[in-house]
């Protein structure tokens, strides 16, 4: 072939060669989707800032602790216990053991169904997760993206997938993330600088931190430390009991017991959609990563359906907040409003979860509760509740009203009792702060006590319990002494009452020790709890007996049992209602403030404690009235130490004549 002929045939030969080459290239090359030149830098960025994860301690019981870890999605897809179901009702089966390529077309409205029932999870999900994670390393998915609305900035996200959310709103599948923002236009530029902001996802929102923020822990200068909360996996910055009231979730997230840190494997997600769908086709799925359920028990959507996937910085500007509320370490006195809030949300969520598919059961429970309240309120009297004389027959409703009227007539005296109660109970706060100081944490009201060393935690709890019992004993004895003096027509002062109680310290101490020690021993064993309940009611009047009848400790306990004998239910139910109301008024008010205001948890606990300090003298007065009611019907035995010296009279209460013991009147003047 001549040179001229060769030159003429070269273009057709080159064209044929290129055609054959393109036809035989892999699909990605044939489509012209070569990897972005920025991918190596982006992958290096993802490795440099990979997170250090401190999951909470696991527990042998699958209901407690942390049973899950960041899971490799590829290990879940293709599992024989997973199914893809359609959006119809009932949801029809589309495919069993779906792989990533099977769900990449989108499937909006569909959902992945995992083994188990999210409303009654038991140990199914924990055991399934353990099988997967036993052979697959913990994994996070790194995604680098620029936000069109914020040129010159770059976002690096790490996505965590858990097979189950074991929180108040139990549901299959759980996606959480952390995000780092750089003032850089490209991954290569981001490698030359540090992040300007960090965001940790927490349920429906996220919390912001600066890279040099004290609350952000960083390992080796580049690896942020994240504390996923037990069960909920909300990403937190430290070891605390966190309080959620809004976008941070309703309830309490616990990160107080972290185990050894882990460094999950980083699965890098390529920059362009075509590239990452080629490597991770499941990122095209538009359905839910978990069984479809009503309300907040529904499975979540995947990362590609979140606003932060394509516009991360815009989402950060709109949704990130600067801090999170924490449950205070100690309260001034009384039940903690924040602690009651955590328990109430968990209990309410469990009730809704158990009855979500059985609405008739929820209706039955609510109807029974309303009926019980109505029955208790209608079976008592609320009128004709004069506070004096104390020694007269009263229904339990009258005792409550009489205590309120006594407060109105003697506000200064009640204020003195409340103040003394506050002073005594302030020791509980001091001990709580001392417990916090035993660990290397800031000694503020927001620091946790749960992670203190076991010995000091136990010692502090014991001391706080003793002080609380002492406060109750002193208060009940004080109001009993006050009513006894008012019945006698004596001048009553707070200091005089306290001096009298000091003179009776030995029998009061004997009664308190025996009463509460026996209760603790009986309540320790499940089988003897009914005996503990019986004992609590039958000896509940021993302290008033010591003060009003001047008995020894042993005699007072026997006298209380005699007063209650034959009337146990009529004594136990009013006692439970009255003491329950006194204990609940502070926490209930605190829960309302938590939900209706943006006040700090510390301030709310202070308000709750003040309400508790006011309610306790009222509760003590009502219990004392119950004692005087029984004392008028059961005369003291000879030699019991009763120094009332009263005369027997009759007064009309209700529809019949009732015998009363009205002591003779003495005056200090």
PEKA-V698501 format. One record per residue. PHI is phi in radians with two decimals (* if undefined). OMEGA is omega in degrees with one decimal (NA if undefined). D_CENTER is the distance of its C-alpha to the mean C-alpha in Angstrom with 1 decimal. Layout:
PHI&OMEGA&D_CENTER + PHI&OMEGA&D_CENTER
This chain:
*&-179.4&88.2 + -1.28&179.2&89.3 + -1.07&-178.8&87.0 + -1.16&178.9&87.1 + -1.13&177.1&86.2 + -1.07&179.6&83.3 + -1.10&-179.7&81.9 + -1.23&-177.5&82.1 + -1.49&-176.2&80.2 + -1.12&-179.6&77.4 + -1.02&177.7&75.2 + -1.07&178.9&75.1 + -1.15&177.9&74.4 + -1.09&179.9&71.5 + -1.10&179.2&70.1 + -1.14&179.7&70.3 + -1.09&179.7&68.6 + -1.12&179.2&65.7 + -1.09&179.5&65.3 + -1.09&-179.1&65.3 + -1.07&-178.6&62.8 + -1.12&-179.5&60.4 + -1.12&-176.7&60.6 + -1.66&178.2&59.9 + -1.23&174.1&57.0 + -1.04&-174.5&53.4 + -1.00&-176.6&51.6 + -1.12&179.8&49.7 + -1.25&179.3&52.9 + -1.09&179.1&54.9 + -1.42&179.5&52.4 + 1.33&-176.7&52.9 + -1.85&176.8&49.2 + -1.22&-178.2&49.7 + -1.03&178.9&46.7 + -1.12&178.3&46.1 + -1.12&178.6&47.8 + -1.46&-175.6&44.5 + -1.04&178.7&42.6 + -1.02&178.3&43.6 + -1.19&179.5&42.4 + -1.13&178.9&39.1 + -1.17&176.2&38.6 + -1.11&177.6&39.3 + -1.12&-180.0&36.8 + -1.11&179.1&34.1 + -1.23&-176.8&35.0 + -1.11&-174.4&35.2 + -1.85&-179.4&31.6 + -1.01&-172.8&29.9 + -1.35&168.9&26.3 + -1.76&-171.7&25.3 + -1.94&176.2&22.1 + -2.01&176.2&19.9 + -1.19&177.6&17.8 + -1.34&-177.3&15.4 + -1.04&174.1&17.2 + -1.34&-179.8&18.2 + -2.37&175.7&18.3 + -1.05&177.1&21.2 + -1.58&-173.9&18.9 + -1.20&178.5&18.1 + -1.42&-173.7&14.8 + -2.02&175.1&13.5 + 1.12&-179.7&13.7 + -1.86&-177.6&15.2 + -1.86&-172.9&18.1 + -2.26&177.0&19.2 + -2.50&178.8&21.1 + -0.96&-166.8&22.9 + -1.98&175.4&25.6 + -1.25&-178.1&29.2 + -1.05&-178.4&29.6 + -1.10&178.8&33.2 + -1.36&178.4&32.2 + -1.46&177.8&30.2 + -1.18&-176.3&33.0 + 1.56&176.8&35.9 + -1.18&-175.1&33.9 + -1.22&179.3&35.6 + -1.69&-178.6&32.3 + -1.85&179.3&31.6 + -2.41&172.2&33.2 + -1.75&-178.1&33.8 + -2.13&-174.3&33.8 + -1.53&-175.5&35.1 + -1.47&-175.3&33.9 + -1.49&176.0&35.7 + -2.12&-3.5&34.6 + -1.23&-176.6&34.7 + -1.15&179.8&34.0 + -1.38&177.6&37.1 + -1.31&177.5&37.2 + -1.69&-178.5&38.6 + -2.82&172.2&38.7 + -1.67&-179.8&37.4 + 0.86&-178.4&36.6 + -1.17&174.3&36.6 + -1.76&-177.4&37.2 + -1.01&-178.1&36.6 + -1.19&-179.1&40.1 + -1.32&-177.4&39.5 + -1.92&-177.3&36.6 + -1.16&178.8&38.0 + -1.10&176.5&40.0 + 2.14&-179.7&36.8 + 0.91&175.9&36.1 + -1.07&-179.5&34.2 + 1.47&178.0&32.4 + -1.47&176.5&32.4 + -2.67&173.9&29.6 + -1.55&-177.3&29.3 + -1.87&179.7&28.4 + -1.66&179.7&26.9 + -1.20&177.4&27.3 + 1.96&178.9&24.9 + -2.02&-176.7&23.1 + -1.14&177.9&19.8 + -1.41&176.3&18.9 + -2.38&-168.5&19.6 + -1.20&-175.2&19.3 + 0.95&179.5&20.0 + -1.87&-173.2&21.4 + -1.03&-175.7&23.6 + -1.21&178.8&22.0 + -1.08&179.9&21.2 + -1.19&178.7&24.8 + -1.12&178.2&26.2 + -1.08&-179.9&24.4 + -1.10&177.9&25.7 + -1.12&-179.4&29.2 + -1.18&-173.7&29.2 + -1.32&176.7&27.8 + -1.21&-177.1&30.2 + -2.03&-179.3&33.1 + -2.08&179.9&31.8 + -1.24&173.2&30.4 + -1.02&-171.3&27.2 + -2.37&169.1&28.2 + -2.20&-176.9&27.4 + -1.95&-176.0&29.5 + -1.69&-177.4&31.1 + -2.37&178.3&32.5 + -1.84&-177.8&34.6 + -2.64&174.2&35.5 + -1.72&179.7&37.2 + -1.64&-177.5&36.1 + -1.02&-178.2&39.3 + -1.37&-178.1&38.1 + -2.31&178.8&37.8 + -1.08&-178.7&40.9 + 1.53&177.0&41.1 + -2.16&-177.2&37.4 + -2.41&179.8&35.9 + -2.05&173.7&32.4 + -2.11&-178.3&31.3 + -1.97&171.8&28.3 + -2.08&-177.3&26.8 + -1.84&-179.7&25.2 + -1.93&175.5&22.9 + -2.03&174.9&23.0 + -2.07&-175.7&20.8 + -1.33&-178.2&22.0 + -2.70&174.5&18.7 + -1.83&-175.6&15.2 + -1.74&-177.1&13.0 + -2.12&178.1&9.8 + -0.98&177.4&8.9 + -1.75&-178.4&12.4 + -1.02&175.2&14.3 + -2.78&176.6&17.6 + -1.27&178.6&20.6 + 1.24&179.5&21.3 + -2.75&177.0&19.2 + -1.91&173.9&20.9 + -2.28&-176.3&19.6 + -2.66&165.2&22.0 + -2.21&-173.0&22.9 + -2.39&175.7&26.0 + -2.03&-179.2&28.7 + -1.99&-179.3&31.2 + -2.08&168.2&34.8 + -1.49&-176.3&37.6 + -2.69&-177.5&40.0 + -1.53&-177.0&41.9 + -2.58&176.5&42.0 + -1.03&179.0&40.4 + -1.09&178.3&43.4 + -1.19&179.6&42.9 + -1.13&178.6&39.2 + -1.18&-178.1&40.3 + -1.68&-177.2&42.1 + -2.40&178.2&39.3 + -2.04&175.7&35.6 + -1.10&175.7&32.6 + -1.67&-179.2&32.2 + -2.66&178.1&28.6 + -2.30&176.6&25.6 + -2.29&177.5&22.8 + -1.88&179.6&19.7 + -1.22&-179.9&18.3 + -2.52&-178.1&14.7 + 1.04&-176.9&14.3 + -1.57&-178.7&16.9 + -2.38&179.3&17.7 + -2.72&179.2&18.6 + -1.99&-175.9&18.7 + -1.61&171.1&22.2 + -2.61&170.2&23.8 + -1.35&-179.8&27.5 + -1.11&179.3&29.0 + -1.75&-179.3&29.8 + -1.18&-178.5&26.5 + -1.13&-177.2&25.3 + -1.36&-179.0&21.7 + -1.63&174.4&23.2 + -1.52&179.6&24.4 + -2.29&178.9&27.6 + -1.78&177.7&29.5 + 1.00&173.6&33.3 + 1.42&-175.8&33.3 + -2.37&-173.4&32.3 + -1.85&179.1&29.3 + -1.19&179.1&25.9 + -1.70&-178.6&23.1 + -2.13&179.2&19.9 + -1.97&175.0&16.6 + -1.20&-179.7&15.0 + -1.20&-177.3&11.3 + -1.05&175.6&11.0 + 1.45&-176.6&11.7 + -1.48&179.2&11.2 + 1.14&171.9&14.0 + -1.07&-173.8&13.3 + -1.45&-176.8&15.8 + -2.04&-176.4&14.9 + -1.62&-176.2&17.6 + -2.80&-178.8&16.6 + -1.63&-177.7&14.6 + -2.63&165.3&11.7 + -1.82&-171.6&7.9 + -1.62&-177.2&8.0 + -1.82&-179.4&7.0 + -1.94&179.6&8.3 + -2.22&-176.8&10.7 + -2.52&-178.4&13.6 + -1.14&178.6&15.2 + -1.40&177.0&12.5 + 1.72&180.0&10.5 + -1.61&-178.0&8.5 + 2.38&-174.9&4.7 + -2.24&178.5&3.3 + -1.78&-174.4&6.4 + -1.90&174.0&7.8 + -2.20&-170.8&11.6 + -1.44&-176.0&12.5 + -2.24&-178.1&14.8 + -1.30&173.5&17.2 + -1.69&-178.0&20.3 + -1.03&-177.1&23.7 + -1.19&173.8&24.2 + -2.17&175.9&25.8 + -2.07&-176.9&28.0 + -1.07&173.7&27.9 + -1.14&179.7&31.3 + -1.66&173.9&31.9 + -1.71&-175.3&33.4 + -1.38&177.4&35.2 + -1.69&-177.7&35.4 + -0.97&-172.6&38.9 + -1.20&-173.2&39.3 + -1.54&-178.5&41.2 + -1.06&-179.1&40.0 + -1.05&-179.2&43.1 + -1.22&-175.5&42.5 + -1.30&174.1&38.8 + -1.22&176.5&39.5 + -1.17&-177.4&42.3 + -1.56&-179.9&40.0 + -2.22&-175.4&36.7 + -1.07&180.0&37.9 + -1.15&175.9&34.4 + -1.25&172.5&33.5 + -1.60&-177.9&35.7 + -1.22&-177.9&33.4 + -1.92&178.3&32.3 + -1.59&-175.7&30.4 + -1.89&-179.2&26.8 + -1.56&179.8&25.7 + 2.77&-175.7&24.3 + -1.02&177.8&25.0 + -1.30&178.0&25.3 + -2.44&177.3&23.1 + -1.37&174.1&22.5 + 1.01&-174.7&19.9 + -1.51&174.4&17.1 + -1.64&-178.3&17.7 + -1.35&175.0&20.8 + -1.15&-176.3&21.8 + -1.50&169.4&22.0 + -1.44&-176.3&25.3 + -1.47&-178.2&26.7 + -1.00&-176.1&27.2 + -1.17&178.8&30.6 + -1.74&179.8&29.2 + -1.56&177.9&27.0 + -1.05&-176.0&28.5 + -1.23&-178.1&28.0 + -1.20&-178.3&30.3 + -1.90&-179.9&33.5 + -2.23&-171.7&32.6 + -1.18&-176.0&29.9 + -1.31&174.8&30.8 + -1.08&177.4&31.1 + -1.11&178.7&27.6 + -1.11&-179.6&26.4 + -1.11&-174.7&28.2 + -1.59&-169.5&26.7 + -2.07&-176.6&23.0 + -1.29&174.2&22.1 + -2.07&-171.8&20.5 + -1.56&-178.2&21.1 + -2.72&177.7&17.7 + -2.27&176.3&14.0 + -1.32&177.2&12.0 + -2.14&175.3&10.4 + -1.34&-178.1&8.8 + -1.03&-177.2&12.2 + -1.21&-178.6&13.6 + -2.55&175.3&15.2 + -1.93&179.9&16.0 + -1.08&177.6&19.6 + -2.95&177.1&19.4 + 1.40&179.6&17.8 + -1.08&180.0&14.3 + -1.33&176.8&11.8 + -1.14&-179.6&11.0 + -1.18&175.8&8.0 + -1.12&177.3&6.8 + -1.13&177.9&8.1 + -1.08&178.9&6.6 + -1.02&-178.4&2.9 + -1.17&-178.2&5.5 + -1.16&179.6&7.8 + -1.13&179.6&6.7 + -1.11&-180.0&6.4 + -1.15&178.8&9.6 + -1.10&178.3&11.2 + -1.11&178.1&10.9 + -1.11&178.6&12.4 + -1.12&178.8&15.0 + -1.11&-178.8&16.0 + -1.09&-178.3&16.3 + -1.23&-175.8&18.4 + -1.99&-175.9&20.6 + -1.07&178.5&20.9 + -1.69&175.6&24.3 + -2.38&-175.7&25.1 + -1.04&178.5&25.0 + -1.09&179.9&27.3 + -1.22&177.1&24.7 + -1.07&177.6&22.1 + -1.07&179.2&25.1 + -1.15&179.6&26.1 + -1.11&179.9&22.7 + -1.12&179.1&22.7 + -1.11&178.9&26.4 + -1.13&179.3&26.0 + -1.14&178.9&23.3 + -1.10&179.1&25.6 + -1.10&179.5&28.6 + -1.14&178.6&27.2 + -1.10&-179.8&26.5 + -1.09&-178.7&29.9 + -1.08&-178.8&31.6 + -1.13&-178.3&30.2 + -1.29&-175.9&31.2 + -1.49&-177.9&34.6 + -1.64&178.6&35.6 + -2.37&178.0&35.8 + -2.02&-178.7&37.8 + -2.05&-179.0&36.7 + -1.66&-179.7&40.1 + 0.93&-174.2&42.7 + -2.04&176.9&40.1 + -1.12&-176.7&42.2 + -1.23&-179.7&40.4 + -2.30&0.8&43.7 + -1.27&180.0&45.2 + -1.25&-178.0&42.2 + -1.46&173.7&44.2 + -2.77&179.8&44.4 + -1.33&178.5&42.9 + -2.43&166.0&39.8 + -1.32&-174.3&37.5 + -1.15&176.2&33.8 + -1.13&177.8&33.5 + -1.17&178.5&36.4 + -1.14&178.4&34.7 + -1.14&-179.5&31.8 + -1.14&179.2&34.3 + -1.08&178.0&36.5 + -1.10&178.4&33.8 + -1.14&179.0&33.1 + -1.21&176.2&36.9 + -1.11&175.9&37.3 + -1.06&-179.6&34.9 + -1.15&-178.7&36.9 + -1.45&-177.8&40.1 + -2.25&-176.0&39.0 + -1.12&-179.1&36.4 + -1.13&-179.9&37.7 + -1.14&178.3&37.4 + -1.14&177.7&33.8 + -1.10&177.2&33.1 + -1.13&177.4&34.7 + -1.11&-179.6&32.6 + -1.10&179.4&29.4 + -1.12&177.9&30.6 + -1.07&179.1&31.4 + -1.14&178.8&28.0 + -1.12&-179.1&26.4 + -1.06&179.5&28.8 + -1.14&-175.7&28.1 + -1.38&176.5&24.3 + -1.04&178.0&24.5 + -1.08&178.7&25.2 + -1.12&178.1&21.6 + -1.18&178.5&20.7 + -1.05&179.1&23.7 + -1.17&178.4&22.7 + -1.11&178.5&19.2 + -1.19&176.9&21.0 + -1.12&179.2&23.5 + -1.11&177.3&21.0 + -1.08&-177.8&19.8 + -1.18&-179.8&23.5 + -1.26&177.9&24.0 + -2.05&-178.0&22.6 + -1.41&178.6&23.8 + -2.52&178.3&21.3 + -1.07&-178.8&21.8 + -1.54&175.4&21.7 + -2.01&-177.5&19.7 + -1.21&179.7&17.0 + -1.66&-178.1&14.7 + -1.38&-176.4&15.5 + -1.40&171.5&13.4 + -1.91&-174.0&14.7 + -1.15&-175.0&13.3 + -1.71&178.2&16.1 + -1.17&178.3&18.9 + -0.94&-172.0&21.8 + -0.99&-177.1&21.4 + -1.11&-177.9&24.3 + -1.21&177.3&23.3 + -1.11&-180.0&19.7 + -1.17&-179.8&21.2 + -1.11&180.0&23.9 + -1.15&179.0&21.7 + -1.05&178.6&19.4 + -1.11&-179.3&22.7 + -1.13&178.7&24.2 + -1.12&179.1&21.4 + -1.10&179.6&21.6 + -1.10&179.6&25.4 + -1.15&178.6&25.3 + -1.11&177.4&23.0 + -1.09&179.3&25.4 + -1.07&179.0&28.4 + -1.09&179.8&27.2 + -1.15&-179.3&26.9 + -1.07&-179.4&30.3 + -1.10&-177.0&32.0 + -1.17&179.8&30.7 + -1.09&177.7&31.7 + -1.13&-178.0&35.0 + -1.16&-178.6&35.6 + -1.21&175.6&35.3 + -1.13&177.8&37.4 + -1.09&179.6&40.0 + -1.08&-179.6&40.0 + -1.15&178.2&40.6 + -1.10&178.6&43.2 + -1.17&178.1&45.0 + -1.10&176.4&44.9 + -1.08&-179.2&46.4 + -1.46&-178.8&49.2 + 1.37&-178.4&49.8 + -1.51&174.6&49.0 + -1.26&-175.2&47.9 + -2.01&171.9&44.2 + -2.31&-179.3&42.6 + -1.07&-179.7&39.2 + -1.18&177.4&41.1 + -1.12&177.8&43.4 + -1.09&-178.6&40.6 + -1.13&177.6&39.0 + -1.12&178.4&42.4 + -1.14&179.4&42.9 + -1.12&178.4&39.6 + -1.12&178.4&40.7 + -1.22&179.8&43.9 + -1.83&-172.3&41.9 + -1.11&-176.4&39.5 + -1.19&177.7&40.9 + -1.12&177.5&40.5 + -1.13&178.5&37.1 + -1.14&179.4&36.0 + -1.07&-178.9&37.5 + -1.10&-177.3&35.8 + -1.10&-179.2&32.3 + -1.08&-177.7&32.7 + -1.13&-176.4&34.0 + -1.06&-173.2&31.6 + -1.39&176.3&28.4 + -1.18&178.1&29.7 + -1.07&178.1&31.0 + -1.06&-179.0&27.7 + -1.10&-179.5&25.8 + -1.15&-179.1&28.4 + -1.17&-178.7&28.5 + -1.31&-178.8&24.7 + -1.15&-179.6&24.6 + -1.76&-176.1&26.6 + -1.02&-175.5&25.4 + -1.13&-176.6&29.0 + -1.77&177.8&29.4 + -1.06&175.6&26.3 + -1.01&177.0&28.6 + -1.14&178.3&31.0 + -1.09&178.5&28.3 + -1.10&178.6&27.6 + -1.08&-178.8&31.3 + -1.11&-177.5&31.9 + -1.05&-179.2&29.2 + -1.35&-174.7&31.0 + -1.24&178.1&34.5 + -1.91&-174.3&34.3 + -1.18&-176.4&32.1 + -1.73&-176.8&35.2 + -1.12&-179.2&36.5 + -1.16&174.6&35.5 + -1.02&179.4&37.2 + -1.10&179.2&40.2 + -1.00&-175.2&40.6 + -1.40&-173.1&40.8 + -1.47&-177.1&42.8 + -1.97&174.1&45.1 + 0.97&-179.1&45.5 + -1.67&169.1&44.9 + -1.32&-177.1&44.2 + -1.09&-179.3&40.8 + -1.10&178.7&42.1 + -1.12&-179.1&44.0 + -1.11&178.3&41.0 + -1.14&177.7&38.9 + -1.19&179.2&41.8 + -1.12&178.3&42.4 + -1.08&178.8&38.8 + -1.08&179.4&39.2 + -1.19&179.3&42.5 + -1.12&-175.0&41.0 + -1.54&-175.0&38.4 + -0.98&-179.8&40.8 + 1.44&-179.8&41.5 + -2.33&-173.9&38.8 + -1.09&-178.7&35.6 + -1.13&179.8&33.9 + -1.21&175.4&35.2 + -1.69&-174.3&33.7 + -1.15&-177.3&30.4 + -1.12&176.2&29.2 + -1.04&177.5&29.9 + -1.05&-179.7&28.4 + -1.10&-179.4&25.1 + -1.16&-175.1&25.1 + -1.18&-179.9&26.2 + -1.17&177.3&23.9 + -1.07&177.8&20.9 + -1.11&179.6&21.8 + -1.11&179.4&22.3 + -1.30&-171.6&18.9 + -1.54&-171.9&17.1 + -1.08&178.5&19.1 + -1.15&178.5&17.3 + -1.04&179.8&13.6 + -1.11&176.9&15.0 + -1.08&178.7&16.9 + -1.13&179.0&14.1 + -1.11&177.4&12.0 + -1.07&179.1&15.3 + -1.15&178.4&16.0 + -1.09&-177.2&12.7 + -1.46&-171.8&13.8 + -1.79&-177.2&17.5 + -2.28&174.0&18.1 + -1.89&177.4&17.6 + -1.09&179.1&17.7 + -1.23&178.1&16.1 + -1.01&179.5&13.0 + -1.12&179.6&15.6 + -1.11&179.8&18.0 + -1.12&177.6&15.8 + -1.16&176.4&15.0 + -1.13&178.1&18.7 + -1.05&178.9&19.6 + -1.06&-179.7&17.3 + -1.16&177.9&19.0 + -1.15&175.9&22.4 + -1.11&177.7&21.9 + -1.11&179.2&21.0 + -1.10&177.8&24.2 + -1.35&-177.3&26.2 + -1.27&-175.5&24.8 + -1.12&174.4&25.6 + -1.06&176.7&29.3 + -1.13&178.1&29.4 + -1.09&177.8&27.6 + -1.05&178.3&30.1 + -1.11&-179.8&32.9 + -1.12&177.9&32.0 + -1.14&178.0&31.8 + -1.12&176.1&35.1 + -1.06&176.6&36.6 + -1.07&177.7&35.7 + -1.10&-178.1&37.5 + -1.11&176.1&40.5 + -1.05&179.8&40.7 + -1.26&-177.5&41.0 + -1.15&178.2&43.3 + -1.25&-177.4&45.8 + -1.69&-177.0&46.2 + -2.14&-178.5&46.5 + -1.11&-179.9&49.0 + -1.22&178.8&48.6 + -1.27&176.6&50.7 + -1.00&177.9&53.8 + 1.41&-179.3&53.1 + -1.35&-178.1&49.4 + 1.74&-179.5&49.6 + -1.18&-177.4&49.1 + -1.94&-176.6&50.8 + -1.22&177.8&50.3 + 1.01&-173.2&54.0 + -1.46&175.6&53.3 + -1.89&-177.8&55.6 + -1.53&178.6&55.0 + -2.33&178.3&54.9 + -2.25&173.1&53.9 + -2.41&-175.5&51.9 + -1.61&176.0&51.1 + -2.27&179.9&47.5 + 1.31&-173.1&46.9 + -1.87&-176.3&49.8 + -2.54&177.2&51.2 + -1.46&-177.6&52.4 + -2.11&-177.9&49.9 + -1.32&-179.8&51.0 + -2.29&176.2&49.4 + -1.90&-178.2&49.8 + -1.84&-176.5&50.5 + -1.15&173.7&51.3 + -1.16&-172.5&54.2 + -1.64&175.2&53.6 + -2.17&-179.7&54.0 + -2.39&178.0&53.8 + -1.21&-177.6&53.3 + -1.48&NA&55.8
